[in-house]
Amino acid sequence: MTDTPVSNSKTALTDAIREHFSGDAPLTDKVKGFAKARPWTSAAFLGVAAVAVLNSLRGTRQ
């Protein structure tokens, strides 16, 4: 019996990220490849990052 990991719905995204971001290619090429392979996931990541940046820029006013 072999102990090879099998991708399921919970680990499929992790496997895709690992596949696209491993290697020696420039980071921009890795991001473009991931965005082409998973456009909806890329849009969700971009939306979360935008909300985080807006919240960090908002700050507190006194």
All heavy atoms as a GROMACS GRO file, in nm:
protein
  460
    1MET      N    1   0.085  -0.119   0.000
    1MET     CA    2   0.000   0.000   0.000
    1MET      C    3   0.089   0.124   0.000
    1MET      O    4   0.182   0.135   0.078
    1MET     CB    5  -0.090  -0.002   0.123
    1MET     CG    6  -0.183   0.114   0.130
    1MET     SD    7  -0.297   0.088   0.266
    1MET     CE    8  -0.398   0.227   0.238
    2THR      N    9   0.059   0.217  -0.087
    2THR     CA   10   0.139   0.339  -0.095
    2THR      C   11   0.073   0.449  -0.015
    2THR      O   12  -0.048   0.452   0.002
    2THR     CB   13   0.156   0.385  -0.242
    2THR    OG1   14   0.026   0.409  -0.294
    2THR    CG2   15   0.227   0.279  -0.323
    3ASP      N   16   0.153   0.540   0.033
    3ASP     CA   17   0.105   0.652   0.112
    3ASP      C   18   0.103   0.780   0.032
    3ASP      O   19   0.146   0.885   0.078
    3ASP     CB   20   0.191   0.670   0.237
    3ASP     CG   21   0.175   0.556   0.335
    3ASP    OD1   22   0.064   0.499   0.339
    3ASP    OD2   23   0.271   0.525   0.407
    4THR      N   24   0.052   0.777  -0.090
    4THR     CA   25   0.045   0.897  -0.171
    4THR      C   26  -0.078   0.976  -0.133
    4THR      O   27  -0.187   0.921  -0.120
    4THR     CB   28   0.039   0.862  -0.322
    4THR    OG1   29  -0.073   0.777  -0.344
    4THR    CG2   30   0.167   0.794  -0.367
    5PRO      N   31  -0.062   1.107  -0.109
    5PRO     CA   32  -0.178   1.188  -0.071
    5PRO      C   33  -0.273   1.204  -0.188
    5PRO      O   34  -0.232   1.220  -0.303
    5PRO     CB   35  -0.117   1.322  -0.032
    5PRO     CG   36   0.016   1.325  -0.098
    5PRO     CD   37   0.060   1.182  -0.112
    6VAL      N   38  -0.400   1.198  -0.160
    6VAL     CA   39  -0.504   1.214  -0.260
    6VAL      C   40  -0.570   1.349  -0.237
    6VAL      O   41  -0.607   1.382  -0.126
    6VAL     CB   42  -0.608   1.100  -0.250
    6VAL    CG1   43  -0.720   1.121  -0.350
    6VAL    CG2   44  -0.542   0.966  -0.270
    7SER      N   45  -0.583   1.425  -0.344
    7SER     CA   46  -0.645   1.557  -0.334
    7SER      C   47  -0.796   1.541  -0.323
    7SER      O   48  -0.857   1.464  -0.396
    7SER     CB   49  -0.609   1.641  -0.455
    7SER     OG   50  -0.667   1.768  -0.444
    8ASN      N   51  -0.855   1.613  -0.230
    8ASN     CA   52  -1.001   1.614  -0.219
    8ASN      C   53  -1.048   1.758  -0.226
    8ASN      O   54  -0.969   1.849  -0.251
    8ASN     CB   55  -1.048   1.545  -0.090
    8ASN     CG   56  -0.992   1.610   0.034
    8ASN    OD1   57  -0.966   1.730   0.038
    8ASN    ND2   58  -0.971   1.530   0.137
    9SER      N   59  -1.175   1.781  -0.205
    9SER     CA   60  -1.227   1.917  -0.219
    9SER      C   61  -1.167   2.013  -0.116
    9SER      O   62  -1.158   2.131  -0.141
    9SER     CB   63  -1.379   1.917  -0.208
    9SER     OG   64  -1.418   1.870  -0.079
   10LYS      N   65  -1.126   1.962   0.000
   10LYS     CA   66  -1.069   2.049   0.102
   10LYS      C   67  -0.924   2.085   0.072
   10LYS      O   68  -0.878   2.191   0.112
   10LYS     CB   69  -1.076   1.980   0.239
   10LYS     CG   70  -1.216   1.964   0.290
   10LYS     CD   71  -1.217   1.900   0.427
   10LYS     CE   72  -1.359   1.883   0.478
   10LYS     NZ   73  -1.363   1.821   0.609
   11THR      N   74  -0.852   1.999   0.005
   11THR     CA   75  -0.710   2.025  -0.022
   11THR      C   76  -0.681   2.062  -0.166
   11THR      O   77  -0.567   2.088  -0.201
   11THR     CB   78  -0.625   1.902   0.015
   11THR    OG1   79  -0.667   1.791  -0.065
   11THR    CG2   80  -0.636   1.869   0.161
   12ALA      N   81  -0.782   2.067  -0.250
   12ALA     CA   82  -0.760   2.097  -0.392
   12ALA      C   83  -0.702   2.236  -0.411
   12ALA      O   84  -0.611   2.256  -0.492
   12ALA     CB   85  -0.889   2.081  -0.471
   13LEU      N   86  -0.753   2.335  -0.338
   13LEU     CA   87  -0.700   2.471  -0.350
   13LEU      C   88  -0.556   2.477  -0.302
   13LEU      O   89  -0.471   2.540  -0.366
   13LEU     CB   90  -0.786   2.570  -0.272
   13LEU     CG   91  -0.740   2.715  -0.276
   13LEU    CD1   92  -0.735   2.766  -0.420
   13LEU    CD2   93  -0.830   2.802  -0.192
   14THR      N   94  -0.526   2.412  -0.191
   14THR     CA   95  -0.389   2.408  -0.140
   14THR      C   96  -0.297   2.343  -0.241
   14THR      O   97  -0.186   2.392  -0.265
   14THR     CB   98  -0.384   2.331  -0.008
   14THR    OG1   99  -0.478   2.388   0.082
   14THR    CG2  100  -0.246   2.334   0.053
   15ASP      N  101  -0.341   2.235  -0.301
   15ASP     CA  102  -0.260   2.168  -0.403
   15ASP      C  103  -0.238   2.259  -0.524
   15ASP      O  104  -0.128   2.263  -0.580
   15ASP     CB  105  -0.326   2.038  -0.447
   15ASP     CG  106  -0.330   1.934  -0.337
   15ASP    OD1  107  -0.253   1.947  -0.238
   15ASP    OD2  108  -0.409   1.839  -0.348
   16ALA      N  109  -0.340   2.332  -0.565
   16ALA     CA  110  -0.327   2.422  -0.680
   16ALA      C  111  -0.231   2.536  -0.650
   16ALA      O  112  -0.148   2.572  -0.734
   16ALA     CB  113  -0.464   2.478  -0.719
   17ILE      N  114  -0.240   2.592  -0.530
   17ILE     CA  115  -0.148   2.699  -0.492
   17ILE      C  116  -0.005   2.648  -0.489
   17ILE      O  117   0.086   2.711  -0.541
   17ILE     CB  118  -0.188   2.759  -0.355
   17ILE    CG1  119  -0.318   2.837  -0.370
   17ILE    CG2  120  -0.079   2.850  -0.300
   17ILE    CD1  121  -0.378   2.884  -0.239
   18ARG      N  122   0.015   2.531  -0.431
   18ARG     CA  123   0.149   2.472  -0.424
   18ARG      C  124   0.203   2.444  -0.563
   18ARG      O  125   0.320   2.468  -0.592
   18ARG     CB  126   0.143   2.343  -0.341
   18ARG     CG  127   0.280   2.289  -0.309
   18ARG     CD  128   0.272   2.169  -0.214
   18ARG     NE  129   0.219   2.213  -0.085
   18ARG     CZ  130   0.119   2.152  -0.021
   18ARG    NH1  131   0.062   2.045  -0.072
   18ARG    NH2  132   0.078   2.197   0.096
   19GLU      N  133   0.117   2.394  -0.653
   19GLU     CA  134   0.160   2.363  -0.789
   19GLU      C  135   0.201   2.488  -0.866
   19GLU      O  136   0.302   2.491  -0.932
   19GLU     CB  137   0.046   2.293  -0.863
   19GLU     CG  138   0.074   2.268  -1.009
   19GLU     CD  139  -0.049   2.215  -1.082
   19GLU    OE1  140  -0.140   2.161  -1.016
   19GLU    OE2  141  -0.053   2.231  -1.205
   20HIS      N  142   0.121   2.595  -0.854
   20HIS     CA  143   0.147   2.715  -0.932
   20HIS      C  144   0.260   2.800  -0.876
   20HIS      O  145   0.327   2.871  -0.951
   20HIS     CB  146   0.020   2.801  -0.943
   20HIS     CG  147  -0.080   2.744  -1.038
   20HIS    ND1  148  -0.066   2.750  -1.173
   20HIS    CD2  149  -0.195   2.676  -1.015
   20HIS    CE1  150  -0.168   2.690  -1.231
   20HIS    NE2  151  -0.248   2.644  -1.137
   21PHE      N  152   0.284   2.796  -0.746
   21PHE     CA  153   0.384   2.884  -0.687
   21PHE      C  154   0.515   2.813  -0.654
   21PHE      O  155   0.603   2.874  -0.595
   21PHE     CB  156   0.327   2.952  -0.562
   21PHE     CG  157   0.224   3.056  -0.598
   21PHE    CD1  158   0.089   3.027  -0.593
   21PHE    CD2  159   0.263   3.182  -0.641
   21PHE    CE1  160  -0.005   3.121  -0.628
   21PHE    CE2  161   0.170   3.277  -0.676
   21PHE     CZ  162   0.036   3.247  -0.670
   22SER      N  163   0.531   2.687  -0.691
   22SER     CA  164   0.658   2.620  -0.672
   22SER      C  165   0.741   2.636  -0.800
   22SER      O  166   0.689   2.662  -0.907
   22SER     CB  167   0.637   2.471  -0.643
   22SER     OG  168   0.575   2.408  -0.753
   23GLY      N  169   0.871   2.625  -0.787
   23GLY     CA  170   0.958   2.637  -0.903
   23GLY      C  171   1.041   2.764  -0.899
   23GLY      O  172   1.038   2.840  -0.802
   24ASP      N  173   1.115   2.787  -1.006
   24ASP     CA  174   1.209   2.898  -1.012
   24ASP      C  175   1.162   3.014  -1.100
   24ASP      O  176   1.238   3.105  -1.126
   24ASP     CB  177   1.344   2.849  -1.064
   24ASP     CG  178   1.411   2.752  -0.969
   24ASP    OD1  179   1.383   2.760  -0.848
   24ASP    OD2  180   1.490   2.668  -1.015
   25ALA      N  181   1.040   3.010  -1.147
   25ALA     CA  182   0.990   3.116  -1.234
   25ALA      C  183   0.969   3.244  -1.153
   25ALA      O  184   0.952   3.240  -1.031
   25ALA     CB  185   0.857   3.074  -1.297
   26PRO      N  186   0.973   3.360  -1.221
   26PRO     CA  187   0.945   3.486  -1.151
   26PRO      C  188   0.805   3.485  -1.090
   26PRO      O  189   0.713   3.421  -1.141
   26PRO     CB  190   0.954   3.592  -1.260
   26PRO     CG  191   1.032   3.529  -1.370
   26PRO     CD  192   1.006   3.381  -1.361
   27LEU      N  193   0.787   3.558  -0.981
   27LEU     CA  194   0.661   3.559  -0.909
   27LEU      C  195   0.547   3.608  -0.998
   27LEU      O  196   0.434   3.557  -0.989
   27LEU     CB  197   0.672   3.648  -0.784
   27LEU     CG  198   0.550   3.652  -0.694
   27LEU    CD1  199   0.519   3.512  -0.641
   27LEU    CD2  200   0.572   3.748  -0.581
   28THR      N  201   0.573   3.703  -1.086
   28THR     CA  202   0.466   3.754  -1.173
   28THR      C  203   0.413   3.645  -1.266
   28THR      O  204   0.292   3.638  -1.291
   28THR     CB  205   0.514   3.874  -1.256
   28THR    OG1  206   0.632   3.837  -1.328
   28THR    CG2  207   0.545   3.992  -1.166
   29ASP      N  208   0.503   3.560  -1.316
   29ASP     CA  209   0.459   3.450  -1.402
   29ASP      C  210   0.377   3.349  -1.323
   29ASP      O  211   0.280   3.293  -1.373
   29ASP     CB  212   0.579   3.380  -1.465
   29ASP     CG  213   0.649   3.466  -1.568
   29ASP    OD1  214   0.587   3.564  -1.615
   29ASP    OD2  215   0.766   3.436  -1.602
   30LYS      N  216   0.415   3.325  -1.198
   30LYS     CA  217   0.340   3.231  -1.114
   30LYS      C  218   0.200   3.284  -1.086
   30LYS      O  219   0.103   3.209  -1.092
   30LYS     CB  220   0.415   3.210  -0.982
   30LYS     CG  221   0.548   3.139  -0.998
   30LYS     CD  222   0.618   3.128  -0.866
   30LYS     CE  223   0.756   3.068  -0.881
   30LYS     NZ  224   0.826   3.058  -0.754
   31VAL      N  225   0.190   3.414  -1.057
   31VAL     CA  226   0.059   3.473  -1.028
   31VAL      C  227  -0.028   3.471  -1.152
   31VAL      O  228  -0.148   3.438  -1.144
   31VAL     CB  229   0.077   3.617  -0.975
   31VAL    CG1  230  -0.056   3.689  -0.965
   31VAL    CG2  231   0.146   3.615  -0.839
   32LYS      N  232   0.028   3.502  -1.269
   32LYS     CA  233  -0.050   3.500  -1.393
   32LYS      C  234  -0.100   3.359  -1.423
   32LYS      O  235  -0.215   3.341  -1.465
   32LYS     CB  236   0.035   3.549  -1.510
   32LYS     CG  237   0.057   3.698  -1.509
   32LYS     CD  238   0.145   3.740  -1.625
   32LYS     CE  239   0.182   3.886  -1.618
   32LYS     NZ  240   0.274   3.925  -1.726
   33GLY      N  241  -0.016   3.259  -1.402
   33GLY     CA  242  -0.058   3.121  -1.425
   33GLY      C  243  -0.170   3.078  -1.332
   33GLY      O  244  -0.265   3.012  -1.373
   34PHE      N  245  -0.160   3.118  -1.205
   34PHE     CA  246  -0.265   3.085  -1.109
   34PHE      C  247  -0.395   3.157  -1.144
   34PHE      O  248  -0.503   3.098  -1.136
   34PHE     CB  249  -0.221   3.121  -0.967
   34PHE     CG  250  -0.320   3.080  -0.862
   34PHE    CD1  251  -0.326   2.950  -0.818
   34PHE    CD2  252  -0.406   3.173  -0.806
   34PHE    CE1  253  -0.418   2.911  -0.722
   34PHE    CE2  254  -0.498   3.136  -0.710
   34PHE     CZ  255  -0.503   3.004  -0.667
   35ALA      N  256  -0.384   3.283  -1.184
   35ALA     CA  257  -0.505   3.360  -1.219
   35ALA      C  258  -0.574   3.302  -1.342
   35ALA      O  259  -0.698   3.303  -1.349
   35ALA     CB  260  -0.468   3.506  -1.242
   36LYS      N  261  -0.499   3.252  -1.437
   36LYS     CA  262  -0.560   3.192  -1.555
   36LYS      C  263  -0.625   3.058  -1.522
   36LYS      O  264  -0.729   3.024  -1.576
   36LYS     CB  265  -0.456   3.172  -1.665
   36LYS     CG  266  -0.416   3.300  -1.732
   36LYS     CD  267  -0.314   3.277  -1.841
   36LYS     CE  268  -0.272   3.408  -1.904
   36LYS     NZ  269  -0.172   3.389  -2.010
   37ALA      N  270  -0.564   2.983  -1.431
   37ALA     CA  271  -0.618   2.852  -1.396
   37ALA      C  272  -0.739   2.862  -1.304
   37ALA      O  273  -0.831   2.782  -1.314
   37ALA     CB  274  -0.510   2.768  -1.329
   38ARG      N  275  -0.741   2.960  -1.214
   38ARG     CA  276  -0.850   2.975  -1.117
   38ARG      C  277  -0.892   3.121  -1.106
   38ARG      O  278  -0.857   3.189  -1.010
   38ARG     CB  279  -0.804   2.923  -0.981
   38ARG     CG  280  -0.779   2.775  -0.979
   38ARG     CD  281  -0.743   2.730  -0.839
   38ARG     NE  282  -0.740   2.586  -0.831
   38ARG     CZ  283  -0.840   2.512  -0.786
   38ARG    NH1  284  -0.950   2.568  -0.745
   38ARG    NH2  285  -0.829   2.381  -0.782
   39PRO      N  286  -0.968   3.172  -1.204
   39PRO     CA  287  -1.003   3.314  -1.203
   39PRO      C  288  -1.092   3.355  -1.085
   39PRO      O  289  -1.075   3.465  -1.031
   39PRO     CB  290  -1.073   3.335  -1.336
   39PRO     CG  291  -1.115   3.201  -1.381
   39PRO     CD  292  -1.019   3.104  -1.322
   40TRP      N  293  -1.187   3.273  -1.044
   40TRP     CA  294  -1.276   3.310  -0.934
   40TRP      C  295  -1.201   3.314  -0.801
   40TRP      O  296  -1.226   3.402  -0.718
   40TRP     CB  297  -1.395   3.213  -0.925
   40TRP     CG  298  -1.489   3.233  -1.040
   40TRP    CD1  299  -1.503   3.154  -1.150
   40TRP    CD2  300  -1.582   3.339  -1.056
   40TRP    NE1  301  -1.599   3.206  -1.234
   40TRP    CE2  302  -1.649   3.320  -1.178
   40TRP    CE3  303  -1.616   3.451  -0.979
   40TRP    CZ2  304  -1.747   3.406  -1.225
   40TRP    CZ3  305  -1.714   3.536  -1.026
   40TRP    CH2  306  -1.778   3.514  -1.148
   41THR      N  307  -1.111   3.220  -0.782
   41THR     CA  308  -1.031   3.219  -0.659
   41THR      C  309  -0.940   3.341  -0.656
   41THR      O  310  -0.923   3.404  -0.551
   41THR     CB  311  -0.949   3.090  -0.652
   41THR    OG1  312  -1.036   2.978  -0.664
   41THR    CG2  313  -0.874   3.081  -0.521
   42SER      N  314  -0.881   3.375  -0.769
   42SER     CA  315  -0.795   3.493  -0.776
   42SER      C  316  -0.872   3.620  -0.745
   42SER      O  317  -0.823   3.708  -0.674
   42SER     CB  318  -0.732   3.504  -0.915
   42SER     OG  319  -0.658   3.388  -0.944
   43ALA      N  320  -0.994   3.630  -0.795
   43ALA     CA  321  -1.078   3.746  -0.768
   43ALA      C  322  -1.112   3.755  -0.620
   43ALA      O  323  -1.111   3.864  -0.561
   43ALA     CB  324  -1.205   3.740  -0.852
   44ALA      N  325  -1.137   3.641  -0.557
   44ALA     CA  326  -1.167   3.640  -0.414
   44ALA      C  327  -1.045   3.684  -0.333
   44ALA      O  328  -1.057   3.763  -0.238
   44ALA     CB  329  -1.212   3.501  -0.371
   45PHE      N  330  -0.927   3.633  -0.369
   45PHE     CA  331  -0.804   3.675  -0.301
   45PHE      C  332  -0.781   3.824  -0.316
   45PHE      O  333  -0.744   3.894  -0.222
   45PHE     CB  334  -0.681   3.600  -0.356
   45PHE     CG  335  -0.668   3.460  -0.306
   45PHE    CD1  336  -0.601   3.366  -0.382
   45PHE    CD2  337  -0.718   3.420  -0.183
   45PHE    CE1  338  -0.586   3.236  -0.337
   45PHE    CE2  339  -0.704   3.292  -0.137
   45PHE     CZ  340  -0.637   3.198  -0.215
   46LEU      N  341  -0.803   3.877  -0.436
   46LEU     CA  342  -0.785   4.019  -0.462
   46LEU      C  343  -0.885   4.102  -0.380
   46LEU      O  344  -0.847   4.206  -0.325
   46LEU     CB  345  -0.802   4.049  -0.611
   46LEU     CG  346  -0.774   4.190  -0.655
   46LEU    CD1  347  -0.629   4.229  -0.624
   46LEU    CD2  348  -0.799   4.204  -0.804
   47GLY      N  349  -1.009   4.056  -0.371
   47GLY     CA  350  -1.108   4.127  -0.292
   47GLY      C  351  -1.073   4.130  -0.144
   47GLY      O  352  -1.086   4.234  -0.078
   48VAL      N  353  -1.027   4.019  -0.090
   48VAL     CA  354  -0.987   4.014   0.051
   48VAL      C  355  -0.868   4.106   0.075
   48VAL      O  356  -0.864   4.178   0.175
   48VAL     CB  357  -0.956   3.869   0.092
   48VAL    CG1  358  -0.889   3.864   0.228
   48VAL    CG2  359  -1.082   3.786   0.092
   49ALA      N  360  -0.772   4.106  -0.016
   49ALA     CA  361  -0.654   4.193  -0.002
   49ALA      C  362  -0.696   4.340  -0.008
   49ALA      O  363  -0.645   4.423   0.068
   49ALA     CB  364  -0.552   4.161  -0.109
   50ALA      N  365  -0.789   4.373  -0.096
   50ALA     CA  366  -0.835   4.513  -0.108
   50ALA      C  367  -0.905   4.558   0.020
   50ALA      O  368  -0.881   4.670   0.067
   50ALA     CB  369  -0.928   4.527  -0.228
   51VAL      N  370  -0.988   4.473   0.076
   51VAL     CA  371  -1.056   4.508   0.202
   51VAL      C  372  -0.954   4.526   0.314
   51VAL      O  373  -0.964   4.620   0.394
   51VAL     CB  374  -1.161   4.401   0.238
   51VAL    CG1  375  -1.212   4.418   0.380
   51VAL    CG2  376  -1.276   4.405   0.139
   52ALA      N  377  -0.853   4.440   0.318
   52ALA     CA  378  -0.750   4.452   0.422
   52ALA      C  379  -0.673   4.583   0.409
   52ALA      O  380  -0.645   4.650   0.508
   52ALA     CB  381  -0.655   4.334   0.414
   53VAL      N  382  -0.640   4.622   0.286
   53VAL     CA  383  -0.566   4.746   0.264
   53VAL      C  384  -0.653   4.866   0.300
   53VAL      O  385  -0.607   4.959   0.367
   53VAL     CB  386  -0.517   4.756   0.118
   53VAL    CG1  387  -0.468   4.895   0.086
   53VAL    CG2  388  -0.408   4.655   0.091
   54LEU      N  389  -0.779   4.864   0.260
   54LEU     CA  390  -0.868   4.975   0.293
   54LEU      C  391  -0.887   4.988   0.444
   54LEU      O  392  -0.888   5.100   0.496
   54LEU     CB  393  -1.004   4.956   0.224
   54LEU     CG  394  -1.005   4.976   0.074
   54LEU    CD1  395  -1.142   4.942   0.016
   54LEU    CD2  396  -0.966   5.119   0.037
   55ASN      N  397  -0.900   4.877   0.513
   55ASN     CA  398  -0.915   4.882   0.658
   55ASN      C  399  -0.789   4.932   0.726
   55ASN      O  400  -0.795   5.003   0.826
   55ASN     CB  401  -0.955   4.746   0.714
   55ASN     CG  402  -1.100   4.715   0.693
   55ASN    OD1  403  -1.181   4.805   0.680
   55ASN    ND2  404  -1.133   4.589   0.688
   56SER      N  405  -0.673   4.897   0.673
   56SER     CA  406  -0.549   4.942   0.735
   56SER      C  407  -0.525   5.092   0.707
   56SER      O  408  -0.466   5.162   0.789
   56SER     CB  409  -0.430   4.861   0.687
   56SER     OG  410  -0.407   4.883   0.551
   57LEU      N  411  -0.572   5.142   0.593
   57LEU     CA  412  -0.555   5.283   0.560
   57LEU      C  413  -0.656   5.372   0.632
   57LEU      O  414  -0.633   5.490   0.650
   57LEU     CB  415  -0.567   5.304   0.409
   57LEU     CG  416  -0.457   5.243   0.324
   57LEU    CD1  417  -0.487   5.265   0.176
   57LEU    CD2  418  -0.321   5.302   0.360
   58ARG      N  419  -0.768   5.313   0.670
   58ARG     CA  420  -0.874   5.391   0.732
   58ARG      C  421  -0.828   5.453   0.864
   58ARG      O  422  -0.847   5.570   0.887
   58ARG     CB  423  -0.996   5.303   0.754
   58ARG     CG  424  -1.114   5.379   0.808
   58ARG     CD  425  -1.234   5.292   0.818
   58ARG     NE  426  -1.207   5.184   0.913
   58ARG     CZ  427  -1.298   5.099   0.956
   58ARG    NH1  428  -1.419   5.105   0.908
   58ARG    NH2  429  -1.268   5.006   1.041
   59GLY      N  430  -0.768   5.373   0.950
   59GLY     CA  431  -0.716   5.424   1.077
   59GLY      C  432  -0.824   5.475   1.168
   59GLY      O  433  -0.944   5.461   1.142
   60THR      N  434  -0.783   5.538   1.276
   60THR     CA  435  -0.879   5.594   1.370
   60THR      C  436  -0.863   5.745   1.374
   60THR      O  437  -0.753   5.798   1.367
   60THR     CB  438  -0.857   5.537   1.512
   60THR    OG1  439  -0.725   5.567   1.553
   60THR    CG2  440  -0.878   5.387   1.514
   61ARG      N  441  -0.974   5.814   1.386
   61ARG     CA  442  -0.971   5.960   1.394
   61ARG      C  443  -1.014   6.000   1.534
   61ARG      O  444  -1.104   5.944   1.592
   61ARG     CB  445  -1.065   6.022   1.293
   61ARG     CG  446  -1.022   5.996   1.151
   61ARG     CD  447  -1.113   6.068   1.056
   61ARG     NE  448  -1.074   6.035   0.919
   61ARG     CZ  449  -1.139   6.077   0.814
   61ARG    NH1  450  -1.248   6.149   0.827
   61ARG    NH2  451  -1.098   6.045   0.693
   62GLN      N  452  -0.951   6.105   1.585
   62GLN     CA  453  -0.985   6.152   1.719
   62GLN      C  454  -1.048   6.287   1.714
   62GLN      O  455  -1.032   6.366   1.631
   62GLN     CB  456  -0.862   6.157   1.807
   62GLN     CG  457  -0.808   6.019   1.832
   62GLN     CD  458  -0.685   6.024   1.923
   62GLN    OE1  459  -0.644   6.130   1.967
   62GLN    NE2  460  -0.629   5.910   1.948
   0.00000   0.00000   0.00000
